[in-house]
Each structure stands twice: as structure tokens, then as C-alpha cells.
Amino acid sequence: MTLSPPPNETEEIAHSHRTQRDDSSDILELSSPSPGDASSGPLVRLTLQKRTLPPWVADHFEGWGERVSLPEWDADEKMSLEEHDDNDNDFLCSSDDDYRQNNGWKGTDLCHSVTSPVRISHYAIQYKDNGGVGTKLTGVAHFTPNAESHSGYCHGGSMTAAMDDVIGWTSFFVTGQCVPWSGFTAQVNVSLRRPIPVGSYLKIVGEITKKEGRKVWISSCLVCGNDDNEVYCTAEGLAILKK
């Protein structure tokens, strides 16, 4: 494990609780259908943590650019910034409506599902020179209890997964439009700056810094939603576009 708790755990947790965390400990219980019940189609039902997006999302979202909306995510993501995950009907898709199942995927997205250990949502893109250097992707990263490692803190791997996600998706905008799955993350060099308390909501950002042929370099970070100077993680990544 690459992270250890800070010397003053109580103060660090209290600070993060005030600025980032959702007080709610409510759990939404969703039971699986019986194997023989085919009337409603195959449904995915799991125990989910209810969540409410912190106020800073609505306060700053307009400045992030154009909202990214994709069928791979939208069955699991509400478009409203007033998000309350308290209606199980919003997240359950039958086989007729399940875009991922009908298009070759085998499960849910690691970072863009209500079941994700670190759940990334509300990506927005701000283009620079039609996808050139300076193009920036910004979103919300929710570190759920499923990302826990040290007691009360999230696993460093969950931070790395978030960096991988934003680096890859930022590269998909390099042509000046979103071209999903148009390349692959080839390299992610991560610096874990400070531990993330379970339940934290952080701002996640990826920015194109260089393009050369099919290679795209991206800088990324996880920061406090109210203070860009409060940095939890940074990364430098390389993505390779498909031929």
C-alpha cells in the first residue's frame, strides 16, 4: 500500500467531512431477481450507497464546458445536478434497454456505474483549438466505501483507476469531438499526494498537453472541489489513438 494516514487523522477526516463528504449513511437495498424469473429480463440489483452531490458541483459546473452524455453511462447517471440516488427504477435496465449488454460489454463500467468503487460522473469538456493542447475534461469523482483500504481511507489503486479513466477519456476529444473508444491508455505515472477519506467527492481534471501523430499526452489531477490548491493526486499519461 502506498499511502499512510496523516499524523492527525481526526483533523484530516473532519476537514474532508466539512468540505467534501455526504453525511448520509443510508443504504439503498436492491435485491436480485430469482434465477427462474425471466418476465422482467436480466436485471442488475446491488446494495448501493445513496448520495447527494455536494454544492460545489452546481456552483462550478457551468464553467467546465459542455456536458458529456454517452449511452454507456447514462443508464447509470442522472443528468440533474440535484442528484438523489433514492429511486432504484432509475438504475435498472432490462435486456431490451441495456446499451452495454446489447453492444458487446460483459458488465458495468469500472468508473461510471452506480456500483463503481470510485464513481466518476458529470464529465464536461472545454475545447482548445479544436481538441488541441489545453483541451480540458472535468468531472466529479465520488470515492465510495467500496474503495476503502486503510480504515476510513481509500485504496491508492482507486485513485490510479480514476487517473487512468480521465486520461483515456480526455484523449478521445483530441479531434475536436468526442470519439469514444478511439484509443487506449498506454502509460499512467501517478503521484499520490494525500490520502482520500471514504465518502469524499473530488474534482477530477484531465488536460491535453501534447499531441504527436497517434500519441496524446495528458496531465490529470484530483483536487478539492472548492480549492484547486488542495491536491490529492496528480498523473502524467500517454494515450495511443487507433489507426
Accessible surface in RSA format (square Angstrom, percent):
REM  Atomic radii and reference values for relative SASA: ProtOr
REM  Chains: A
REM  Algorithm: Lee & Richards
REM  Probe-radius: 1.40
REM  Slices: 20
REM RES _ NUM      All-atoms   Total-Side   Main-Chain    Non-polar    All polar
REM                ABS   REL    ABS   REL    ABS   REL    ABS   REL    ABS   REL
RES MET A   1   113.73  58.9  29.62  19.6  84.11 200.3  36.40  30.9  77.34 102.5
RES THR A   2   108.77  77.4  74.26  75.3  34.51  82.3  79.45 106.7  29.32  44.3
RES LEU A   3    19.16  10.7  13.92  10.0   5.23  13.2  16.31  11.5   2.85   7.7
RES SER A   4    80.39  67.9  69.08  92.2  11.31  26.1  36.47  77.7  43.93  61.5
RES PRO A   5    45.58  33.2  29.58  27.0  16.00  58.2  29.81  24.6  15.78  98.0
RES PRO A   6    28.16  20.5  18.36  16.7   9.80  35.6  24.71  20.4   3.45  21.4
RES PRO A   7   148.31 108.1 104.54  95.3  43.77 159.1 118.38  97.7  29.94 186.0
RES ASN A   8    77.68  53.6  70.80  68.4   6.88  16.6  32.43  78.0  45.25  43.7
RES GLU A   9    75.53  43.4  72.78  55.1   2.75   6.5  20.25  39.2  55.27  45.1
RES THR A  10   108.99  77.5 103.54 105.0   5.46  13.0  71.51  96.1  37.48  56.7
RES GLU A  11   113.31  65.1 107.13  81.1   6.18  14.7  43.65  84.4  69.67  56.9
RES GLU A  12    32.64  18.7  30.93  23.4   1.71   4.1   4.09   7.9  28.55  23.3
RES ILE A  13    55.70  31.7  55.70  41.5   0.00   0.0  55.70  40.1   0.00   0.0
RES ALA A  14    40.90  37.6  33.85  52.2   7.05  16.0  40.39  56.9   0.51   1.4
RES HIS A  15    55.43  30.3  55.43  38.5   0.01   0.0  44.38  45.7  11.06  12.9
RES SER A  16     0.00   0.0   0.00   0.0   0.00   0.0   0.00   0.0   0.00   0.0
RES HIS A  17    76.23  41.7  71.45  49.7   4.77  12.2  49.17  50.7  27.06  31.5
RES ARG A  18   172.04  72.2 133.95  68.3  38.09  90.7  70.43  96.3 101.60  61.6
RES THR A  19    37.60  26.7  27.56  27.9  10.03  23.9  31.68  42.6   5.91   8.9
RES GLN A  20     2.80   1.6   0.07   0.0   2.74   6.5   1.63   3.5   1.17   0.9
RES ARG A  21    71.92  30.2  53.11  27.1  18.81  44.8   0.83   1.1  71.09  43.1
RES ASP A  22    40.97  28.7  19.25  19.2  21.72  51.4  12.90  30.4  28.07  28.0
RES ASP A  23   108.80  76.2  82.02  81.6  26.78  63.3  36.21  85.2  72.60  72.4
RES SER A  24    41.88  35.4  23.54  31.4  18.34  42.2  32.65  69.5   9.23  12.9
RES SER A  25    94.54  79.9  76.80 102.5  17.74  40.9  44.10  93.9  50.44  70.7
RES ASP A  26    79.76  55.9  74.63  74.3   5.13  12.1  13.00  30.6  66.76  66.6
RES ILE A  27    77.27  44.0  53.63  40.0  23.64  57.0  53.63  38.6  23.64  64.1
RES LEU A  28    25.70  14.3  24.65  17.6   1.05   2.6  25.70  18.1   0.00   0.0
RES GLU A  29   125.24  71.9 102.39  77.5  22.85  54.4  57.29 110.8  67.95  55.5
RES LEU A  30    19.32  10.8   6.99   5.0  12.33  31.0   9.97   7.0   9.35  25.2
RES SER A  31    84.54  71.4  72.64  96.9  11.90  27.4  49.80 106.0  34.74  48.7
RES SER A  32    84.87  71.7  58.99  78.7  25.88  59.6  33.56  71.5  51.31  71.9
RES PRO A  33    44.54  32.5  21.72  19.8  22.83  83.0  33.13  27.4  11.41  70.9
RES SER A  34    68.64  58.0  54.70  73.0  13.94  32.1  45.52  96.9  23.12  32.4
RES PRO A  35   147.48 107.5 106.33  96.9  41.15 149.6 119.14  98.4  28.34 176.1
RES GLY A  36    76.18  93.9   0.00   N/A  76.18  93.9  43.33 118.9  32.85  73.6
RES ASP A  37    61.64  43.2  47.41  47.2  14.23  33.7  16.42  38.6  45.22  45.1
RES ALA A  38    88.27  81.2  64.94 100.2  23.33  53.1  70.29  99.0  17.98  47.6
RES SER A  39   108.40  91.6  61.71  82.4  46.69 107.6  58.66 124.9  49.74  69.7
RES SER A  40    50.80  42.9  34.87  46.5  15.93  36.7  43.30  92.2   7.50  10.5
RES GLY A  41    17.38  21.4   0.00   N/A  17.38  21.4  14.87  40.8   2.51   5.6
RES PRO A  42    79.73  58.1  63.30  57.7  16.44  59.7  74.41  61.4   5.32  33.1
RES LEU A  43    30.50  17.0  14.01  10.0  16.49  41.4  14.13   9.9  16.37  44.1
RES VAL A  44    87.24  57.4  77.19  69.9  10.05  24.2  80.40  69.9   6.84  18.5
RES ARG A  45    71.13  29.9  65.75  33.5   5.38  12.8   0.75   1.0  70.38  42.7
RES LEU A  46    84.96  47.3  80.24  57.4   4.71  11.8  83.15  58.4   1.80   4.9
RES THR A  47    79.31  56.4  58.40  59.2  20.91  49.8  35.98  48.3  43.33  65.5
RES LEU A  48    11.91   6.6   9.58   6.9   2.33   5.9  11.91   8.4   0.00   0.0
RES GLN A  49    50.48  28.2  34.23  25.0  16.25  38.7  15.27  32.5  35.21  26.7
RES LYS A  50    61.36  29.9  60.21  36.9   1.15   2.7  19.29  17.4  42.07  44.8
RES ARG A  51     5.42   2.3   2.46   1.3   2.96   7.1   3.37   4.6   2.05   1.2
RES THR A  52    57.60  41.0  53.78  54.5   3.81   9.1  37.13  49.9  20.47  30.9
RES LEU A  53    12.55   7.0   0.94   0.7  11.61  29.2   0.94   0.7  11.61  31.2
RES PRO A  54    14.90  10.9   7.45   6.8   7.45  27.1  12.91  10.7   1.99  12.4
RES PRO A  55   107.20  78.1  97.28  88.7   9.92  36.1 106.93  88.3   0.28   1.7
RES TRP A  56     5.09   2.0   3.27   1.6   1.82   4.3   3.52   1.9   1.57   2.5
RES VAL A  57     0.60   0.4   0.60   0.5   0.00   0.0   0.60   0.5   0.00   0.0
RES ALA A  58    51.02  46.9  31.12  48.0  19.89  45.3  31.35  44.1  19.67  52.1
RES ASP A  59   106.31  74.5  70.99  70.7  35.33  83.5  20.48  48.2  85.83  85.6
RES HIS A  60    84.85  46.4  78.10  54.3   6.75  17.3  55.18  56.9  29.66  34.5
RES PHE A  61    25.47  12.7  25.43  15.7   0.04   0.1  25.43  15.4   0.04   0.1
RES GLU A  62   168.67  96.8 145.52 110.1  23.14  55.1  61.34 118.7 107.32  87.6
RES GLY A  63    54.51  67.2   0.00   N/A  54.51  67.2  38.12 104.6  16.38  36.7
RES TRP A  64    17.92   7.2  14.43   7.0   3.49   8.2  14.34   7.6   3.58   5.8
RES GLY A  65    30.25  37.3   0.00   N/A  30.25  37.3  17.32  47.5  12.93  29.0
RES GLU A  66   120.11  69.0 109.44  82.8  10.67  25.4  46.56  90.1  73.55  60.1
RES ARG A  67    46.12  19.4  29.00  14.8  17.13  40.8  23.51  32.1  22.62  13.7
RES VAL A  68    11.16   7.3   6.13   5.5   5.04  12.1   9.64   8.4   1.53   4.1
RES SER A  69    63.65  53.8  39.33  52.5  24.32  56.0  22.93  48.8  40.72  57.0
RES LEU A  70    17.03   9.5  16.73  12.0   0.30   0.8  17.03  12.0   0.00   0.0
RES PRO A  71    64.72  47.2  54.03  49.3  10.69  38.9  60.67  50.1   4.05  25.1
RES GLU A  72    10.66   6.1   5.87   4.4   4.79  11.4   0.00   0.0  10.66   8.7
RES TRP A  73     2.69   1.1   2.52   1.2   0.18   0.4   2.59   1.4   0.10   0.2
RES ASP A  74    46.40  32.5  32.16  32.0  14.24  33.7  21.93  51.6  24.47  24.4
RES ALA A  75    42.67  39.2  26.85  41.4  15.83  36.0  38.97  54.9   3.70   9.8
RES ASP A  76    21.33  14.9  20.72  20.6   0.61   1.4   0.73   1.7  20.61  20.6
RES GLU A  77    13.26   7.6   5.46   4.1   7.80  18.6   3.42   6.6   9.85   8.0
RES LYS A  78    47.04  23.0  41.52  25.5   5.52  13.1  31.06  28.0  15.99  17.0
RES MET A  79   100.39  52.0  87.04  57.6  13.35  31.8  85.54  72.7  14.84  19.7
RES SER A  80    57.01  48.2  44.34  59.2  12.67  29.2  42.83  91.2  14.19  19.9
RES LEU A  81    48.71  27.1  37.89  27.1  10.83  27.2  37.89  26.6  10.83  29.1
RES GLU A  82   127.97  73.5 115.02  87.0  12.95  30.8  54.26 105.0  73.71  60.2
RES GLU A  83     0.60   0.3   0.00   0.0   0.60   1.4   0.00   0.0   0.60   0.5
RES HIS A  84    88.10  48.1  86.42  60.1   1.68   4.3  58.79  60.6  29.31  34.1
RES ASP A  85     6.44   4.5   5.62   5.6   0.83   2.0   3.69   8.7   2.75   2.7
RES ASP A  86    83.37  58.4  61.13  60.8  22.25  52.6  12.60  29.7  70.77  70.6
RES ASN A  87    61.98  42.7  59.00  57.0   2.98   7.2  15.42  37.1  46.55  45.0
RES ASP A  88    40.84  28.6  40.29  40.1   0.55   1.3   1.40   3.3  39.44  39.3
RES ASN A  89   117.29  80.9  96.35  93.1  20.94  50.4  24.32  58.5  92.97  89.9
RES ASP A  90    62.45  43.7  39.90  39.7  22.54  53.3  13.10  30.8  49.34  49.2
RES PHE A  91    12.92   6.5   2.48   1.5  10.44  27.2   2.48   1.5  10.44  29.9
RES LEU A  92    31.65  17.6  10.22   7.3  21.43  53.9  11.08   7.8  20.57  55.3
RES CYS A  93    31.91  24.1  21.72  24.2  10.20  24.0   6.74  17.1  25.17  27.1
RES SER A  94    31.01  26.2  27.72  37.0   3.29   7.6  21.53  45.8   9.48  13.3
RES SER A  95    33.57  28.4  30.93  41.3   2.64   6.1  12.05  25.7  21.52  30.1
RES ASP A  96   125.43  87.9 100.30  99.8  25.13  59.4  25.81  60.8  99.62  99.3
RES ASP A  97   103.87  72.8  80.13  79.8  23.74  56.1  25.71  60.5  78.16  77.9
RES ASP A  98    33.42  23.4  33.24  33.1   0.18   0.4   0.90   2.1  32.51  32.4
RES TYR A  99    83.56  39.0  77.45  44.1   6.11  15.9  49.36  37.1  34.20  42.2
RES ARG A 100    28.71  12.1  28.42  14.5   0.29   0.7  19.28  26.3   9.43   5.7
RES GLN A 101    85.93  48.0  68.21  49.8  17.72  42.2  30.02  63.9  55.91  42.4
RES ASN A 102    88.37  60.9  54.18  52.4  34.19  82.3  25.39  61.1  62.98  60.9
RES ASN A 103    79.06  54.5  50.17  48.5  28.88  69.5  14.27  34.4  64.78  62.6
RES GLY A 104    56.13  69.2   0.00   N/A  56.13  69.2  37.04 101.6  19.09  42.7
RES TRP A 105    71.51  28.7  58.49  28.3  13.01  30.6  44.97  24.0  26.53  43.0
RES LYS A 106   203.35  99.2 161.35  99.0  42.00 100.0 114.54 103.1  88.81  94.6
RES GLY A 107    45.37  55.9   0.00   N/A  45.37  55.9  36.64 100.5   8.73  19.6
RES THR A 108    66.95  47.6  44.97  45.6  21.97  52.4  25.78  34.6  41.17  62.2
RES ASP A 109    20.64  14.5  16.07  16.0   4.57  10.8   3.58   8.4  17.06  17.0
RES LEU A 110   118.81  66.2 107.22  76.7  11.60  29.1 113.78  79.9   5.03  13.5
RES CYS A 111     4.32   3.3   4.21   4.7   0.11   0.3   0.32   0.8   4.00   4.3
RES HIS A 112     4.95   2.7   0.42   0.3   4.53  11.6   2.09   2.2   2.85   3.3
RES SER A 113     0.78   0.7   0.78   1.0   0.00   0.0   0.02   0.0   0.76   1.1
RES VAL A 114    25.05  16.5  10.83   9.8  14.22  34.3  10.83   9.4  14.22  38.6
RES THR A 115    31.60  22.5  18.90  19.2  12.69  30.3  15.64  21.0  15.95  24.1
RES SER A 116     3.45   2.9   0.00   0.0   3.45   7.9   2.44   5.2   1.01   1.4
RES PRO A 117    44.63  32.5  44.63  40.7   0.00   0.0  44.63  36.9   0.00   0.0
RES VAL A 118     3.34   2.2   3.34   3.0   0.00   0.0   3.34   2.9   0.00   0.0
RES ARG A 119     8.10   3.4   8.10   4.1   0.00   0.0   3.25   4.4   4.85   2.9
RES ILE A 120     1.05   0.6   0.00   0.0   1.05   2.5   0.00   0.0   1.05   2.9
RES SER A 121     1.63   1.4   0.60   0.8   1.03   2.4   1.63   3.5   0.00   0.0
RES HIS A 122     0.32   0.2   0.00   0.0   0.32   0.8   0.00   0.0   0.32   0.4
RES TYR A 123     1.07   0.5   0.23   0.1   0.84   2.2   0.23   0.2   0.84   1.0
RES ALA A 124     0.00   0.0   0.00   0.0   0.00   0.0   0.00   0.0   0.00   0.0
RES ILE A 125     6.71   3.8   4.21   3.1   2.50   6.0   4.21   3.0   2.50   6.8
RES GLN A 126    88.38  49.4  85.02  62.1   3.36   8.0  26.99  57.4  61.39  46.6
RES TYR A 127    78.75  36.8  51.32  29.2  27.43  71.4  45.21  34.0  33.54  41.3
RES LYS A 128   115.58  56.4 113.44  69.6   2.14   5.1  57.99  52.2  57.59  61.3
RES ASP A 129   116.13  81.3  85.68  85.3  30.45  72.0  30.67  72.2  85.46  85.2
RES ASN A 130   125.87  86.8 113.67 109.8  12.20  29.4  21.52  51.8 104.35 100.9
RES GLY A 131     0.01   0.0   0.00   N/A   0.01   0.0   0.01   0.0   0.00   0.0
RES GLY A 132    19.47  24.0   0.00   N/A  19.47  24.0  19.16  52.6   0.31   0.7
RES VAL A 133    85.15  56.0  75.64  68.5   9.51  22.9  75.64  65.7   9.51  25.8
RES GLY A 134    21.20  26.1   0.00   N/A  21.20  26.1  11.04  30.3  10.15  22.7
RES THR A 135     0.00   0.0   0.00   0.0   0.00   0.0   0.00   0.0   0.00   0.0
RES LYS A 136    72.90  35.6  72.73  44.6   0.17   0.4  18.50  16.6  54.40  57.9
RES LEU A 137     0.24   0.1   0.24   0.2   0.00   0.0   0.24   0.2   0.00   0.0
RES THR A 138     5.89   4.2   5.89   6.0   0.00   0.0   1.56   2.1   4.33   6.5
RES GLY A 139     0.00   0.0   0.00   N/A   0.00   0.0   0.00   0.0   0.00   0.0
RES VAL A 140     0.00   0.0   0.00   0.0   0.00   0.0   0.00   0.0   0.00   0.0
RES ALA A 141     0.00   0.0   0.00   0.0   0.00   0.0   0.00   0.0   0.00   0.0
RES HIS A 142     7.73   4.2   7.73   5.4   0.00   0.0   2.18   2.3   5.54   6.4
RES PHE A 143     0.00   0.0   0.00   0.0   0.00   0.0   0.00   0.0   0.00   0.0
RES THR A 144    10.92   7.8  10.92  11.1   0.00   0.0  10.92  14.7   0.00   0.0
RES PRO A 145    59.54  43.4  50.51  46.0   9.04  32.9  50.63  41.8   8.92  55.4
RES ASN A 146   106.03  73.1  76.60  74.0  29.43  70.9  16.98  40.9  89.05  86.1
RES ALA A 147     4.89   4.5   0.00   0.0   4.89  11.1   4.89   6.9   0.00   0.0
RES GLU A 148    85.68  49.2  60.58  45.8  25.11  59.8  11.29  21.8  74.40  60.7
RES SER A 149    47.83  40.4  15.54  20.7  32.29  74.4   8.93  19.0  38.90  54.5
RES HIS A 150    67.68  37.0  60.44  42.0   7.24  18.5  46.73  48.2  20.95  24.4
RES SER A 151   104.59  88.4  81.97 109.4  22.62  52.1  49.62 105.7  54.98  77.0
RES GLY A 152    24.13  29.8   0.00   N/A  24.13  29.8  21.33  58.5   2.81   6.3
RES TYR A 153     3.91   1.8   3.91   2.2   0.00   0.0   3.91   2.9   0.00   0.0
RES CYS A 154     0.46   0.3   0.00   0.0   0.46   1.1   0.00   0.0   0.46   0.5
RES HIS A 155    87.78  48.0  87.78  61.0   0.00   0.0  59.89  61.7  27.89  32.4
RES GLY A 156     3.68   4.5   0.00   N/A   3.68   4.5   3.68  10.1   0.00   0.0
RES GLY A 157    36.14  44.6   0.00   N/A  36.14  44.6  28.01  76.9   8.13  18.2
RES SER A 158    12.83  10.8   4.95   6.6   7.88  18.2  10.52  22.4   2.30   3.2
RES MET A 159     0.00   0.0   0.00   0.0   0.00   0.0   0.00   0.0   0.00   0.0
RES THR A 160    51.51  36.6  51.51  52.2   0.00   0.0  40.54  54.4  10.97  16.6
RES ALA A 161    24.92  22.9  15.99  24.7   8.93  20.3  22.67  31.9   2.25   6.0
RES ALA A 162     0.00   0.0   0.00   0.0   0.00   0.0   0.00   0.0   0.00   0.0
RES MET A 163     0.00   0.0   0.00   0.0   0.00   0.0   0.00   0.0   0.00   0.0
RES ASP A 164    61.33  43.0  60.40  60.1   0.92   2.2   7.81  18.4  53.51  53.4
RES ASP A 165    20.63  14.4  11.84  11.8   8.78  20.8  10.25  24.1  10.38  10.4
RES VAL A 166     0.00   0.0   0.00   0.0   0.00   0.0   0.00   0.0   0.00   0.0
RES ILE A 167     0.00   0.0   0.00   0.0   0.00   0.0   0.00   0.0   0.00   0.0
RES GLY A 168     8.25  10.2   0.00   N/A   8.25  10.2   8.25  22.6   0.00   0.0
RES TRP A 169     8.63   3.5   8.63   4.2   0.00   0.0   3.38   1.8   5.25   8.5
RES THR A 170     0.00   0.0   0.00   0.0   0.00   0.0   0.00   0.0   0.00   0.0
RES SER A 171     0.43   0.4   0.30   0.4   0.13   0.3   0.00   0.0   0.43   0.6
RES PHE A 172    10.69   5.3   9.04   5.6   1.65   4.3   9.59   5.8   1.11   3.2
RES PHE A 173     3.12   1.6   3.12   1.9   0.00   0.0   3.12   1.9   0.00   0.0
RES VAL A 174     9.53   6.3   1.81   1.6   7.72  18.6   1.81   1.6   7.72  20.9
RES THR A 175    83.96  59.7  53.21  53.9  30.75  73.3  60.96  81.9  23.00  34.8
RES GLY A 176    24.88  30.7   0.00   N/A  24.88  30.7   4.36  12.0  20.52  46.0
RES GLN A 177   115.52  64.6 113.40  82.9   2.12   5.1  27.85  59.3  87.67  66.5
RES CYS A 178    42.40  32.1  19.93  22.2  22.47  52.8  19.83  50.2  22.57  24.3
RES VAL A 179    57.76  38.0  56.56  51.2   1.19   2.9  57.76  50.2   0.00   0.0
RES PRO A 180    44.34  32.3  31.61  28.8  12.73  46.3  31.61  26.1  12.73  79.1
RES TRP A 181    90.09  36.2  85.97  41.6   4.12   9.7  86.89  46.3   3.20   5.2
RES SER A 182    24.32  20.5  17.50  23.4   6.82  15.7  20.36  43.4   3.95   5.5
RES GLY A 183     5.74   7.1   0.00   N/A   5.74   7.1   0.00   0.0   5.74  12.9
RES PHE A 184   132.32  66.2 126.75  78.5   5.57  14.5 132.14  80.1   0.18   0.5
RES THR A 185    43.53  31.0  13.37  13.6  30.16  71.9   9.19  12.3  34.35  51.9
RES ALA A 186    63.51  58.4  22.62  34.9  40.90  93.0  31.45  44.3  32.06  84.9
RES GLN A 187    90.36  50.5  84.51  61.8   5.84  13.9  25.72  54.7  64.64  49.0
RES VAL A 188    41.90  27.6  14.81  13.4  27.09  65.3  14.81  12.9  27.09  73.5
RES ASN A 189    86.32  59.5  76.49  73.9   9.83  23.7  29.74  71.6  56.57  54.7
RES VAL A 190    46.39  30.5   9.98   9.0  36.41  87.7  10.90   9.5  35.49  96.3
RES SER A 191    49.63  41.9  43.98  58.7   5.65  13.0  29.99  63.9  19.64  27.5
RES LEU A 192    43.61  24.3  18.25  13.1  25.36  63.7  18.25  12.8  25.36  68.2
RES ARG A 193   137.41  57.7 104.00  53.0  33.42  79.6  32.18  44.0 105.23  63.8
RES ARG A 194    80.25  33.7  78.86  40.2   1.40   3.3  15.36  21.0  64.89  39.3
RES PRO A 195    13.67  10.0  13.67  12.5   0.00   0.0  13.67  11.3   0.00   0.0
RES ILE A 196     0.00   0.0   0.00   0.0   0.00   0.0   0.00   0.0   0.00   0.0
RES PRO A 197     0.31   0.2   0.31   0.3   0.00   0.0   0.31   0.3   0.00   0.0
RES VAL A 198    15.94  10.5  15.85  14.4   0.09   0.2  15.85  13.8   0.09   0.2
RES GLY A 199    12.63  15.6   0.00   N/A  12.63  15.6  12.52  34.4   0.10   0.2
RES SER A 200     0.00   0.0   0.00   0.0   0.00   0.0   0.00   0.0   0.00   0.0
RES TYR A 201     0.68   0.3   0.68   0.4   0.00   0.0   0.68   0.5   0.00   0.0
RES LEU A 202     0.00   0.0   0.00   0.0   0.00   0.0   0.00   0.0   0.00   0.0
RES LYS A 203    27.88  13.6  27.88  17.1   0.00   0.0   1.92   1.7  25.96  27.7
RES ILE A 204     0.00   0.0   0.00   0.0   0.00   0.0   0.00   0.0   0.00   0.0
RES VAL A 205    18.78  12.4  18.77  17.0   0.01   0.0  18.77  16.3   0.01   0.0
RES GLY A 206     0.00   0.0   0.00   N/A   0.00   0.0   0.00   0.0   0.00   0.0
RES GLU A 207    58.29  33.5  58.29  44.1   0.00   0.0   5.89  11.4  52.40  42.8
RES ILE A 208     0.46   0.3   0.01   0.0   0.44   1.1   0.01   0.0   0.44   1.2
RES THR A 209    60.65  43.1  43.13  43.7  17.52  41.7  37.79  50.8  22.85  34.5
RES LYS A 210    98.30  48.0  97.19  59.6   1.11   2.6  54.17  48.8  44.13  47.0
RES LYS A 211    97.38  47.5  69.55  42.7  27.83  66.3  39.58  35.6  57.79  61.6
RES GLU A 212   100.61  57.8  92.64  70.1   7.97  19.0  38.32  74.1  62.28  50.9
RES GLY A 213    58.10  71.7   0.00   N/A  58.10  71.7  42.59 116.9  15.51  34.7
RES ARG A 214    98.80  41.5  93.51  47.7   5.30  12.6  37.52  51.3  61.28  37.1
RES LYS A 215    93.50  45.6  93.50  57.4   0.00   0.0  39.61  35.7  53.88  57.4
RES VAL A 216     0.00   0.0   0.00   0.0   0.00   0.0   0.00   0.0   0.00   0.0
RES TRP A 217    68.07  27.3  68.07  32.9   0.00   0.0  46.99  25.1  21.07  34.2
RES ILE A 218     0.48   0.3   0.00   0.0   0.48   1.2   0.02   0.0   0.47   1.3
RES SER A 219    31.84  26.9  29.89  39.9   1.95   4.5  22.59  48.1   9.25  13.0
RES SER A 220     7.03   5.9   0.00   0.0   7.03  16.2   2.94   6.3   4.08   5.7
RES CYS A 221    30.65  23.2  30.65  34.2   0.00   0.0   7.30  18.5  23.35  25.2
RES LEU A 222     0.00   0.0   0.00   0.0   0.00   0.0   0.00   0.0   0.00   0.0
RES VAL A 223     5.07   3.3   5.07   4.6   0.00   0.0   5.07   4.4   0.00   0.0
RES CYS A 224     2.42   1.8   2.42   2.7   0.00   0.0   0.00   0.0   2.42   2.6
RES GLY A 225     4.74   5.8   0.00   N/A   4.74   5.8   0.00   0.0   4.74  10.6
RES ASN A 226    89.61  61.8  56.68  54.8  32.93  79.3  26.29  63.3  63.32  61.2
RES ASP A 227    60.73  42.5  55.08  54.8   5.65  13.4  20.43  48.1  40.29  40.2
RES ASP A 228    84.97  59.5  72.35  72.0  12.62  29.8  31.39  73.9  53.58  53.4
RES ASN A 229   134.88  93.0 110.63 106.9  24.26  58.4  26.85  64.6 108.03 104.4
RES GLU A 230    19.35  11.1  16.90  12.8   2.45   5.8   6.59  12.7  12.76  10.4
RES VAL A 231    31.22  20.5  28.25  25.6   2.97   7.2  28.25  24.5   2.97   8.1
RES TYR A 232     0.00   0.0   0.00   0.0   0.00   0.0   0.00   0.0   0.00   0.0
RES CYS A 233     0.00   0.0   0.00   0.0   0.00   0.0   0.00   0.0   0.00   0.0
RES THR A 234    31.48  22.4  31.48  31.9   0.00   0.0  24.73  33.2   6.75  10.2
RES ALA A 235     2.71   2.5   0.00   0.0   2.71   6.2   2.19   3.1   0.52   1.4
RES GLU A 236    96.82  55.6  95.72  72.4   1.10   2.6  53.57 103.6  43.25  35.3
RES GLY A 237     4.23   5.2   0.00   N/A   4.23   5.2   2.70   7.4   1.53   3.4
RES LEU A 238    26.65  14.8  26.50  19.0   0.15   0.4  26.50  18.6   0.15   0.4
RES ALA A 239     0.11   0.1   0.11   0.2   0.00   0.0   0.11   0.2   0.00   0.0
RES ILE A 240    43.80  24.9  43.60  32.5   0.21   0.5  43.60  31.4   0.21   0.6
RES LEU A 241    22.92  12.8  22.47  16.1   0.45   1.1  22.62  15.9   0.30   0.8
RES LYS A 242   108.82  53.1  87.28  53.6  21.54  51.3  53.38  48.0  55.44  59.1
RES LYS A 243   213.65 104.2 144.20  88.5  69.45 165.3 116.32 104.7  97.33 103.7
END  Absolute sums over single chains surface
CHAIN  1 A    11776.1       9020.7       2755.4       6058.3       5717.8
END  Absolute sums over all chains
TOTAL         11776.1       9020.7       2755.4       6058.3       5717.8
